[in-house]
């Protein structure tokens, strides 16, 4: 009888331990898939091509459109209509002659989106 009581107590302790280690529904858990933290914010935009200005990145912020002229866009991303996620820094380079409203930028951390 005493042995059954000890076994029952041990079994109860194991069940309580297992239940207490379970996560309750509704608790959010942050998962890091091994990506390195980015030092700059990334922006989503669409690659556009014009005869006068070449390739540029069109970015919408709310209802406002911004046109960035990337000075170092890799050829594999120079596809009209491709959506990309990228980081950028303003470049001291002048905008294309026929497109003075394009802001020259240096892009980095470019990822194509589907």
N, C-alpha and C positions, 0 to 999 in steps of 0.2 A: 504494500500500500504506500509506504514511504517512497519507494523507488518510482512508482507511477506518478506520485505527486511531484517529484523532482523532474521527471521526464516531461510532465505536463507544463511545469513552470518553464523549463528550457524551451519547449516548443512554443509556448506563448511569447517568450522573450524574442525568439527568432521571427515570429510573425509580426510582432510590434516593430521590430527593427526593419523588416522588409517594407512594411506599410509606411513607416515614417520616412524612408528614403525615396518613396515614389513622389513624383512631381504632381502637384494639383493642377487640374485643367485651368487654363486661363493665365498661367504664369508664362511670361515671354522669356525666351532664351535666346541670347545673342550667339550666333554661330559664325566663327571665322574660318573661312575656307582657305586660309593660308595666303591671302592676298596681302601685299605690302601696303601699308598706309600711304595714301597719296598726300603730297605736301600741298597740292593745290586742288581747288574744286574742278570738277569736270563738267563740261557743257555738252548738250546734245544738239546736233545741227545736221543739215543736209548739204551735200556737195552739189554745187551748181557749176555749169560751164557756160561761158559766153564767148563770142568771137572777139569782142573788144578787150575784155578784162581777164580772160582765162578762167581758171578754177577759183571758186570762192566758196565759203561756208556760210550758209544762211541759217541764222539762229533766231527763233522767236522767243521773246520774253513777254508773256502775256499777249497783247495785241501788237507789240512793237517788233519790227523785223530789224535785225542787225546783220551786216554783211562784212565778214572777215576775209581778208586776203592772206592766205597762209603762205609764208615765204619758204617753208620747208616741207610741204605736204608730199609724202612718199607717193610714187607713181601708182602703187597698188590701191591707193585710196582715191585716185583721180578718176572717179566714175560718176558721171552725172546722175543724180538722184540717190546716191548711196547715203544712208544715215550713219552717222558716226558719233561716238562719245569721245571727247578729247579735253585736254587741258591746254591752256594757251597763256602766252605773255605778249603784251604789246611790243611790237618791234619798231626800231627807229627807221626802218626802211620806208621809202615813200610809197604811197598807194599807186596802182596802175594809172597811167596817164589819163585814160578815158574814164576812169572810175574813182574820182576823188573822194567819194563817200565811203569807199571800202577802207576798213581799218586793217593795216598790216599787222599780222600776228605771227609768232613762232609757236607751232603746235607741238605737243608731246603727248605721250600716253594715249595714242589714238587706237580706238577699238571700233570695228564695224558693228552695226546693229542690224537685226533682222526685222 
